[in-house]
Amino acid sequence: MVAVAIVVFVVGCADPAARKIPVVSVSIEPQRWLLEQIVGDKMEVRSLMGNGGNPEHYEPTFSHLANLEKSVAYFQVGNLGFESAIMEKVQANNPDLPIYCVSDSIRMILDTHHHDHHKDSEECLAYDPHTWSSVKNAKIMAANMLRGMKEVDADNAAYYTRNFITLSHKLDSLDLMLTEKLAPVCGGSFIVWHPSLSYFARDYGLTQLALGMENKELSVEETRSLIDRARSAGTTVFFIQKDFDRSQAVAITDGLGSDIKLISINPLAYEWADEIQVVADAIAGK
């Protein structure tokens, strides 16, 4: 009986489900996918905001904040509204929590979706937070995550490095594929409601024409001006987020003509690479 008990104990300890895996937190789902590729089964990665949230107005729940405070590290995007809103509280409750900004070293774009009468004031300038829409940026973000994980868990540094190298090769392959696919339409443009694809557009020589600013509609005059620009540029794609009122989008496409394609995307999806390929296929006419 003693032997049986010992075997059961050993098996139980070897079962991953029976082990208490440390938790590391990120802000959004695309980050979670990236970090999971690096940490493998050494850490559990949790997002503060799941699919369907708006990072500019999201308010983390009590349970999300509790999970964050129990984490061994927190990786923030660095320019999301809700991150700034919770930072003081998080640092006060857990002053020893390592916090890393995964957008460090990314060449930032001046914010394209804040639009007010203070726009000429230097103190009001901000940067576009949607850094994850670029595969090139994703590689930098992953490198920042690797650096943080090697500091937090030095014992597994070699494991994390190997996983990062594998991820890096995957991202390079994806970037090359997108570059080749979009080369024939380089210099072209596309329409979006919420300007979440600025970094994607920069990577592949495209122009993003945004209809929405701070979740507000453009004026009739501004909308007409943008439609005229889209027509003259030969734009054929209009991207909307999945929760957007499709009837408004249809009204706009009617003004552009029958050739416009209306495509629903989710820039905050966990499967962010799949979403990027959907965007690329639509622009390339696939």
DRENVEXKOL-792846 format. One record per residue: x, y, z of N, C-alpha, C in turn. Coordinates in steps of 0.1 Angstrom, whole numbers, plus 5000, padded with zeros to 4 digits. Layout:
<sites>
X, Y, Z, X, Y, Z, X, Y, Z
...
</sites>
This chain:
<sites>
5008, 4988, 5000, 5000, 5000, 5000, 5009, 5013, 5000
5020, 5012, 5007, 5029, 5023, 5008, 5035, 5026, 4994
5039, 5015, 4987, 5044, 5017, 4973, 5034, 5023, 4964
5021, 5019, 4965, 5011, 5025, 4957, 5009, 5039, 4960
5009, 5043, 4972, 5008, 5057, 4976, 5019, 5066, 4971
5031, 5060, 4971, 5043, 5067, 4966, 5041, 5070, 4951
5037, 5059, 4943, 5035, 5060, 4929, 5025, 5071, 4926
5014, 5071, 4933, 5003, 5080, 4931, 5008, 5095, 4933
5016, 5096, 4944, 5021, 5109, 4947, 5031, 5114, 4936
5039, 5106, 4931, 5049, 5110, 4921, 5042, 5113, 4908
5032, 5105, 4904, 5025, 5108, 4892, 5017, 5121, 4893
5011, 5123, 4905, 5003, 5135, 4907, 5012, 5148, 4906
5025, 5147, 4911, 5034, 5158, 4910, 5038, 5160, 4896
5039, 5150, 4888, 5043, 5151, 4874, 5033, 5157, 4865
5020, 5156, 4869, 5009, 5160, 4861, 5009, 5176, 4860
5010, 5181, 4848, 5011, 5196, 4847, 4998, 5203, 4853
4987, 5196, 4852, 4975, 5202, 4857, 4975, 5203, 4872
4984, 5194, 4879, 4985, 5195, 4893, 4995, 5205, 4898
5004, 5210, 4889, 5013, 5220, 4893, 5007, 5234, 4893
5012, 5242, 4902, 5007, 5256, 4902, 5017, 5264, 4892
5012, 5267, 4881, 5020, 5274, 4871, 5019, 5289, 4873
5030, 5296, 4874, 5030, 5310, 4876, 5023, 5318, 4865
5017, 5329, 4868, 5009, 5337, 4859, 5016, 5349, 4855
5016, 5352, 4842, 5021, 5365, 4837, 5010, 5372, 4829
5009, 5385, 4831, 4997, 5392, 4825, 5002, 5401, 4813
4992, 5403, 4804, 4994, 5412, 4793, 4981, 5420, 4792
4981, 5430, 4783, 4969, 5439, 4782, 4959, 5434, 4773
4963, 5428, 4761, 4953, 5424, 4751, 4957, 5411, 4745
4947, 5405, 4738, 4949, 5392, 4733, 4960, 5390, 4723
4963, 5399, 4713, 4974, 5397, 4704, 4987, 5395, 4712
4989, 5402, 4723, 5000, 5400, 4732, 5001, 5386, 4738
4989, 5382, 4742, 4988, 5368, 4748, 4994, 5358, 4738
4989, 5359, 4725, 4994, 5349, 4716, 5009, 5350, 4714
5015, 5362, 4713, 5029, 5363, 4712, 5037, 5357, 4724
5032, 5361, 4736, 5039, 5357, 4748, 5038, 5342, 4750
5027, 5336, 4747, 5025, 5321, 4748, 5035, 5314, 4739
5038, 5319, 4728, 5048, 5313, 4719, 5062, 5312, 4726
5065, 5322, 4735, 5078, 5323, 4741, 5078, 5314, 4754
5068, 5316, 4762, 5068, 5309, 4776, 5064, 5294, 4775
5057, 5290, 4765, 5053, 5276, 4764, 5045, 5272, 4776
5049, 5261, 4782, 5042, 5256, 4794, 5048, 5260, 4807
5057, 5270, 4807, 5063, 5274, 4819, 5055, 5285, 4826
5046, 5292, 4819, 5038, 5302, 4825, 5024, 5302, 4819
5015, 5306, 4827, 5001, 5309, 4822, 5000, 5324, 4818
4995, 5327, 4806, 4994, 5341, 4802, 4980, 5345, 4802
4977, 5356, 4809, 4963, 5361, 4810, 4962, 5375, 4805
4951, 5378, 4798, 4949, 5391, 4792, 4940, 5399, 4802
4943, 5412, 4803, 4933, 5420, 4811, 4921, 5423, 4803
4922, 5424, 4790, 4910, 5426, 4781, 4909, 5415, 4771
4897, 5409, 4770, 4895, 5398, 4761, 4889, 5404, 4748
4885, 5395, 4739, 4879, 5399, 4726, 4867, 5407, 4728
4865, 5417, 4720, 4853, 5425, 4720, 4854, 5438, 4728
4865, 5440, 4736, 4866, 5452, 4744, 4872, 5464, 4735
4871, 5476, 4740, 4876, 5487, 4734, 4887, 5492, 4743
4900, 5491, 4739, 4911, 5495, 4747, 4912, 5509, 4751
4904, 5518, 4744, 4904, 5532, 4748, 4895, 5535, 4760
4885, 5527, 4762, 4875, 5529, 4772, 4873, 5518, 4781
4881, 5507, 4780, 4879, 5495, 4788, 4882, 5498, 4802
4875, 5492, 4811, 4878, 5492, 4826, 4879, 5478, 4831
4891, 5474, 4834, 4893, 5460, 4839, 4885, 5457, 4852
4880, 5445, 4853, 4872, 5441, 4864, 4881, 5439, 4876
4874, 5437, 4888, 4882, 5435, 4900, 4890, 5422, 4899
4884, 5412, 4893, 4891, 5399, 4892, 4903, 5400, 4883
4902, 5408, 4872, 4913, 5410, 4863, 4925, 5417, 4870
4921, 5427, 4878, 4931, 5434, 4886, 4938, 5425, 4897
4929, 5417, 4903, 4935, 5408, 4913, 4944, 5398, 4906
4941, 5393, 4894, 4950, 5384, 4887, 4963, 5391, 4884
4962, 5403, 4880, 4974, 5411, 4876, 4983, 5413, 4888
4977, 5415, 4900, 4986, 5418, 4912, 4992, 5405, 4917
4987, 5393, 4912, 4993, 5380, 4916, 5003, 5376, 4905
5005, 5383, 4895, 5013, 5379, 4884, 5028, 5381, 4887
5036, 5374, 4880, 5051, 5375, 4882, 5056, 5387, 4874
5048, 5392, 4864, 5052, 5403, 4856, 5040, 5408, 4848
5040, 5420, 4844, 5030, 5426, 4835, 5036, 5432, 4823
5031, 5428, 4811, 5036, 5434, 4799, 5025, 5443, 4793
5027, 5456, 4793, 5018, 5465, 4787, 5021, 5469, 4773
5011, 5473, 4765, 5014, 5478, 4752, 5021, 5491, 4753
5017, 5500, 4762, 5024, 5512, 4765, 5016, 5525, 4761
5006, 5524, 4753, 4999, 5536, 4749, 4984, 5535, 4750
4979, 5524, 4756, 4964, 5522, 4757, 4959, 5530, 4768
4947, 5535, 4766, 4940, 5544, 4776, 4939, 5537, 4790
4934, 5524, 4790, 4931, 5518, 4802, 4944, 5514, 4810
4955, 5513, 4803, 4967, 5510, 4810, 4971, 5521, 4819
4970, 5533, 4813, 4974, 5545, 4821, 4964, 5547, 4833
4952, 5544, 4831, 4942, 5546, 4841, 4944, 5537, 4853
4949, 5525, 4851, 4951, 5515, 4862, 4965, 5515, 4868
4974, 5522, 4862, 4988, 5520, 4866, 4991, 5524, 4880
4986, 5536, 4884, 4988, 5541, 4897, 4983, 5531, 4908
4971, 5526, 4905, 4965, 5516, 4915, 4974, 5503, 4915
4977, 5498, 4904, 4985, 5486, 4903, 4998, 5487, 4910
5005, 5498, 4908, 5018, 5500, 4914, 5017, 5502, 4929
5006, 5508, 4934, 5004, 5511, 4948, 5001, 5497, 4955
4993, 5488, 4949, 4990, 5476, 4955, 5001, 5465, 4954
5009, 5467, 4944, 5020, 5457, 4942, 5033, 5464, 4937
5039, 5471, 4945, 5051, 5480, 4941, 5062, 5472, 4935
5063, 5459, 4938, 5074, 5450, 4934, 5071, 5443, 4920
5059, 5445, 4915, 5055, 5439, 4902, 5064, 5444, 4891
5071, 5436, 4884, 5079, 5440, 4872, 5069, 5444, 4861
5071, 5456, 4855, 5062, 5461, 4844, 5071, 5464, 4833
5067, 5459, 4821, 5075, 5461, 4809, 5066, 5467, 4798
5072, 5476, 4790, 5065, 5482, 4779, 5069, 5475, 4766
5061, 5467, 4760, 5065, 5459, 4748, 5067, 5468, 4736
5063, 5480, 4736, 5064, 5489, 4724, 5077, 5497, 4724
5086, 5494, 4734, 5099, 5501, 4734, 5107, 5497, 4721
5113, 5507, 4716, 5121, 5506, 4704, 5113, 5506, 4691
5100, 5506, 4692, 5092, 5507, 4679, 5091, 5522, 4675
5093, 5524, 4662, 5091, 5537, 4656, 5077, 5541, 4656
5072, 5550, 4665, 5058, 5552, 4667, 5053, 5562, 4656
5040, 5561, 4654, 5033, 5570, 4645, 5024, 5579, 4653
5025, 5592, 4649, 5016, 5602, 4656, 5002, 5598, 4656
4995, 5598, 4667, 4981, 5593, 4668, 4972, 5598, 4657
4966, 5589, 4650, 4957, 5592, 4639, 4942, 5593, 4643
4939, 5590, 4656, 4924, 5590, 4659, 4921, 5598, 4671
4929, 5608, 4674, 4926, 5618, 4684, 4924, 5631, 4676
4913, 5637, 4677, 4909, 5648, 4668, 4901, 5659, 4676
4909, 5669, 4680, 4901, 5679, 4688, 4908, 5693, 4685
4902, 5704, 4692, 4907, 5717, 4689, 4921, 5720, 4695
4926, 5711, 4704, 4939, 5712, 4710, 4950, 5706, 4702
4947, 5701, 4690, 4956, 5693, 4682, 4970, 5700, 4679
4970, 5713, 4680, 4982, 5720, 4677, 4991, 5722, 4690
4986, 5718, 4701, 4993, 5719, 4714, 5002, 5707, 4715
5015, 5710, 4718, 5025, 5700, 4719, 5022, 5690, 4730
5016, 5695, 4741, 5014, 5686, 4753, 5003, 5676, 4750
4995, 5678, 4739, 4984, 5669, 4736, 4987, 5659, 4726
5000, 5659, 4721, 5004, 5649, 4711, 5004, 5636, 4717
5000, 5626, 4710, 5001, 5612, 4715, 5004, 5603, 4703
5007, 5590, 4706, 5011, 5581, 4695, 5000, 5571, 4693
4999, 5566, 4681, 4990, 5556, 4677, 4994, 5543, 4685
4984, 5538, 4693, 4988, 5526, 4701, 4987, 5512, 4694
4982, 5512, 4682, 4979, 5499, 4676, 4992, 5493, 4670
5002, 5492, 4678, 5015, 5487, 4673, 5015, 5472, 4668
5006, 5464, 4674, 5005, 5450, 4670, 4999, 5447, 4656
4995, 5458, 4649, 4989, 5455, 4636, 5001, 5453, 4626
5013, 5455, 4630, 5025, 5453, 4622, 5032, 5441, 4626
5035, 5432, 4616, 5043, 5420, 4619, 5057, 5424, 4623
5063, 5434, 4617, 5076, 5439, 4621, 5076, 5444, 4635
5066, 5451, 4639, 5064, 5455, 4653, 5063, 5444, 4662
5055, 5434, 4658, 5053, 5422, 4667, 5066, 5415, 4670
5075, 5415, 4661, 5088, 5409, 4664, 5096, 5417, 4675
5095, 5430, 4674, 5101, 5439, 4684, 5094, 5437, 4698
5081, 5436, 4698, 5073, 5433, 4710, 5077, 5420, 4716
5078, 5410, 4708, 5082, 5397, 4713, 5096, 5397, 4719
5105, 5405, 4713, 5119, 5406, 4718, 5119, 5413, 4732
5110, 5423, 4733, 5109, 5430, 4746, 5103, 5420, 4757
5094, 5411, 4752, 5088, 5401, 4761, 5099, 5391, 4766
5107, 5387, 4756, 5118, 5378, 4759, 5127, 5384, 4770
5131, 5397, 4768, 5140, 5403, 4777, 5134, 5403, 4791
5121, 5406, 4792, 5114, 5406, 4805, 5114, 5392, 4811
5110, 5382, 4803, 5109, 5369, 4809, 5123, 5364, 4814
5134, 5367, 4807, 5147, 5363, 4811, 5151, 5369, 4824
5146, 5381, 4827, 5148, 5388, 4840, 5140, 5382, 4851
5127, 5379, 4848, 5118, 5374, 4858, 5121, 5359, 4861
5124, 5351, 4851, 5126, 5337, 4853, 5139, 5333, 4846
5150, 5337, 4852, 5164, 5334, 4846, 5167, 5319, 4845
5161, 5311, 4853, 5163, 5296, 4852, 5159, 5291, 4839
5149, 5297, 4833, 5143, 5292, 4820, 5147, 5301, 4808
5158, 5309, 4810, 5162, 5318, 4799, 5165, 5312, 4786
5172, 5300, 4787, 5176, 5293, 4774, 5163, 5288, 4767
5154, 5283, 4775, 5141, 5278, 4769, 5134, 5289, 4762
5132, 5300, 4769, 5125, 5312, 4763, 5132, 5317, 4750
5146, 5317, 4751, 5153, 5321, 4739, 5151, 5312, 4727
5151, 5299, 4729, 5148, 5290, 4718, 5135, 5292, 4712
5125, 5294, 4721, 5111, 5296, 4716, 5110, 5309, 4708
5117, 5319, 4713, 5117, 5332, 4706, 5123, 5331, 4692
5134, 5324, 4691, 5140, 5322, 4678, 5130, 5316, 4668
5123, 5305, 4673, 5113, 5299, 4664, 5102, 5308, 4660
5097, 5316, 4670, 5087, 5326, 4667, 5092, 5337, 4658
5104, 5341, 4659, 5110, 5351, 4651, 5111, 5347, 4636
5114, 5334, 4634, 5114, 5329, 4621, 5100, 5329, 4615
5090, 5325, 4623, 5076, 5325, 4618, 5072, 5339, 4614
5075, 5349, 4622, 5072, 5363, 4619, 5079, 5368, 4607
5091, 5364, 4605, 5099, 5368, 4593, 5092, 5362, 4580
5088, 5350, 4581, 5082, 5343, 4570, 5068, 5350, 4567
5061, 5353, 4577, 5048, 5360, 4575, 5050, 5374, 4568
5060, 5381, 4573, 5063, 5394, 4568, 5067, 5393, 4553
5075, 5383, 4550, 5079, 5382, 4536, 5068, 5378, 4527
5059, 5370, 4532, 5047, 5366, 4524, 5038, 5378, 4521
5036, 5386, 4532, 5028, 5398, 4530, 5034, 5408, 4521
5047, 5410, 4522, 5054, 5419, 4513, 5053, 5415, 4499
5054, 5402, 4496, 5053, 5398, 4482, 5038, 5399, 4477
5029, 5396, 4486, 5015, 5397, 4482, 5010, 5411, 4479
5015, 5421, 4487, 5011, 5434, 4486, 5019, 5443, 4477
5030, 5437, 4472, 5039, 5445, 4463, 5032, 5451, 4451
5023, 5443, 4445, 5016, 5448, 4433, 5007, 5460, 4436
5002, 5462, 4448, 4993, 5472, 4452, 5000, 5483, 4461
5013, 5483, 4462, 5021, 5493, 4469, 5017, 5507, 4464
5014, 5516, 4473, 5010, 5529, 4469, 4995, 5531, 4469
4988, 5520, 4471, 4973, 5520, 4471, 4968, 5524, 4485
4955, 5524, 4486, 4948, 5528, 4498, 4937, 5519, 4502
4932, 5521, 4514, 4921, 5514, 4519, 4914, 5522, 4529
4901, 5520, 4531, 4893, 5527, 4541, 4891, 5519, 4554
4891, 5525, 4565, 4888, 5519, 4578, 4878, 5528, 4585
4871, 5523, 4594, 4863, 5532, 4603, 4872, 5536, 4615
4877, 5527, 4623, 4886, 5530, 4633, 4900, 5528, 4628
4909, 5538, 4629, 4922, 5538, 4623, 4932, 5529, 4630
4929, 5516, 4629, 4937, 5506, 4637, 4948, 5499, 4629
4950, 5503, 4616, 4959, 5496, 4607, 4971, 5506, 4602
4974, 5516, 4610, 4984, 5526, 4606, 4998, 5519, 4604
5002, 5511, 4613, 5015, 5504, 4612, 5015, 5494, 4601
5004, 5487, 4599, 5003, 5478, 4588, 5005, 5485, 4575
4998, 5497, 4574, 4999, 5505, 4561, 5013, 5510, 4559
5020, 5514, 4569, 5033, 5519, 4568, 5043, 5508, 4563
5041, 5496, 4568, 5050, 5485, 4565, 5050, 5482, 4550
5038, 5483, 4544, 5037, 5478, 4530, 5034, 5490, 4520
5037, 5502, 4524, 5035, 5513, 4515, 5021, 5516, 4511
5012, 5515, 4520, 4998, 5518, 4518, 4993, 5530, 4525
4981, 5535, 4521, 4975, 5547, 4528, 4962, 5543, 4534
4961, 5546, 4547, 4949, 5543, 4555, 4940, 5555, 4555
4928, 5554, 4550, 4918, 5565, 4551, 4908, 5562, 4562
4908, 5570, 4573, 4900, 5567, 4584, 4888, 5576, 4585
4876, 5569, 4587, 4864, 5577, 4588, 4860, 5581, 4602
4865, 5574, 4612, 4861, 5576, 4626, 4873, 5582, 4634
4869, 5592, 4642, 4879, 5598, 4651, 4873, 5598, 4665
4881, 5592, 4675, 4876, 5591, 4688, 4862, 5586, 4689
4859, 5575, 4681, 4846, 5569, 4681, 4835, 5579, 4677
4838, 5590, 4670, 4828, 5599, 4665, 4828, 5599, 4650
4817, 5601, 4644, 4816, 5601, 4630, 4822, 5615, 4625
4828, 5614, 4613, 4832, 5626, 4606, 4820, 5634, 4602
4822, 5647, 4600, 4811, 5656, 4595, 4808, 5651, 4581
4796, 5656, 4576, 4792, 5653, 4562, 4803, 5658, 4552
4808, 5670, 4555, 4818, 5676, 4546, 4831, 5667, 4546
4835, 5663, 4558, 4847, 5655, 4559, 4846, 5641, 4553
4834, 5636, 4554, 4831, 5623, 4548, 4831, 5623, 4533
4825, 5634, 4528, 4825, 5636, 4513, 4839, 5638, 4508
4847, 5645, 4515, 4861, 5647, 4511, 4869, 5634, 4511
4867, 5626, 4521, 4874, 5613, 4522, 4869, 5604, 4511
4856, 5604, 4508, 4851, 5595, 4497, 4857, 5600, 4484
4858, 5613, 4482, 4864, 5618, 4470, 4879, 5613, 4469
4886, 5613, 4480, 4900, 5609, 4480, 4900, 5594, 4476
4891, 5586, 4482, 4891, 5572, 4480, 4888, 5569, 4465
4879, 5576, 4460, 4875, 5574, 4445, 4887, 5577, 4436
4894, 5588, 4439, 4905, 5592, 4431, 4917, 5583, 4432
4918, 5576, 4444, 4929, 5567, 4446, 4925, 5553, 4441
4913, 5551, 4437, 4909, 5538, 4433, 4907, 5528, 4444
4904, 5533, 4456, 4902, 5524, 4468, 4890, 5514, 4466
4892, 5502, 4469, 4882, 5492, 4467, 4878, 5484, 4479
4884, 5487, 4491, 4882, 5480, 4503, 4879, 5489, 4515
4869, 5485, 4522, 4865, 5493, 4534, 4864, 5483, 4546
4873, 5485, 4556, 4873, 5476, 4567, 4865, 5482, 4579
4857, 5473, 4585, 4850, 5477, 4597, 4852, 5467, 4608
4852, 5471, 4620, 4853, 5461, 4631, 4840, 5454, 4633
4840, 5442, 4638, 4829, 5433, 4638, 4817, 5439, 4646
4819, 5448, 4655, 4808, 5453, 4663, 4803, 5466, 4658
4808, 5470, 4646, 4804, 5483, 4640, 4790, 5481, 4634
4782, 5492, 4634, 4769, 5492, 4628, 4771, 5491, 4613
4767, 5479, 4607, 4770, 5477, 4593, 4761, 5486, 4584
4750, 5490, 4589, 4741, 5499, 4581, 4748, 5512, 4577
4756, 5518, 4587, 4763, 5530, 4584, 4774, 5527, 4573
4781, 5516, 4574, 4791, 5512, 4565, 4785, 5511, 4551
4773, 5504, 4550, 4767, 5502, 4537, 4763, 5516, 4531
4759, 5525, 4539, 4755, 5539, 4534, 4768, 5545, 4527
4779, 5543, 4534, 4792, 5549, 4529, 4796, 5542, 4516
4795, 5529, 4516, 4799, 5522, 4504, 4790, 5525, 4492
4778, 5529, 4494, 4769, 5533, 4484, 4774, 5545, 4477
4781, 5554, 4485, 4786, 5566, 4480, 4799, 5564, 4472
4805, 5552, 4474, 4818, 5549, 4468, 4816, 5542, 4454
4804, 5535, 4453, 4802, 5527, 4441, 4801, 5512, 4444
4797, 5505, 4434, 4795, 5490, 4436, 4808, 5482, 4437
4819, 5488, 4434, 4831, 5480, 4434, 4838, 5478, 4448
4833, 5486, 4458, 4839, 5486, 4471, 4835, 5473, 4478
4845, 5467, 4485, 4843, 5455, 4493, 4842, 5459, 4508
4832, 5454, 4515, 4830, 5457, 4529, 4835, 5444, 4537
4846, 5446, 4544, 4852, 5435, 4551, 4852, 5437, 4566
4847, 5427, 4574, 4847, 5428, 4589, 4860, 5422, 4594
4867, 5429, 4603, 4879, 5424, 4609, 4878, 5426, 4624
4887, 5419, 4631, 4889, 5421, 4646, 4903, 5423, 4649
4908, 5435, 4649, 4922, 5438, 4652, 4927, 5433, 4665
4918, 5430, 4675, 4922, 5426, 4688, 4920, 5411, 4690
4919, 5404, 4679, 4917, 5389, 4681, 4930, 5382, 4686
4928, 5371, 4693, 4939, 5363, 4697, 4947, 5358, 4685
4940, 5354, 4675, 4946, 5349, 4662, 4949, 5361, 4653
4958, 5370, 4659, 4960, 5383, 4652, 4966, 5381, 4638
4975, 5371, 4637, 4981, 5369, 4624, 4971, 5365, 4613
4961, 5357, 4617, 4950, 5354, 4608, 4943, 5366, 4603
4940, 5375, 4612, 4934, 5388, 4609, 4942, 5396, 4599
4955, 5397, 4602, 4964, 5405, 4593, 4963, 5399, 4579
4963, 5386, 4578, 4962, 5379, 4564, 4949, 5382, 4558
4938, 5383, 4565, 4925, 5387, 4560, 4926, 5401, 4554
4932, 5410, 4561, 4934, 5424, 4556, 4942, 5424, 4543
4953, 5417, 4543, 4962, 5417, 4532, 4955, 5410, 4520
4948, 5400, 4521, 4941, 5393, 4510, 4931, 5402, 4504
4924, 5410, 4513, 4913, 5419, 4507, 4920, 5430, 4499
4931, 5436, 4504, 4937, 5447, 4497, 4943, 5442, 4484
4949, 5430, 4485, 4955, 5424, 4473, 4945, 5419, 4463
4932, 5418, 4466, 4922, 5414, 4457, 4921, 5399, 4456
4925, 5392, 4467, 4925, 5377, 4467, 4911, 5372, 4470
</sites>
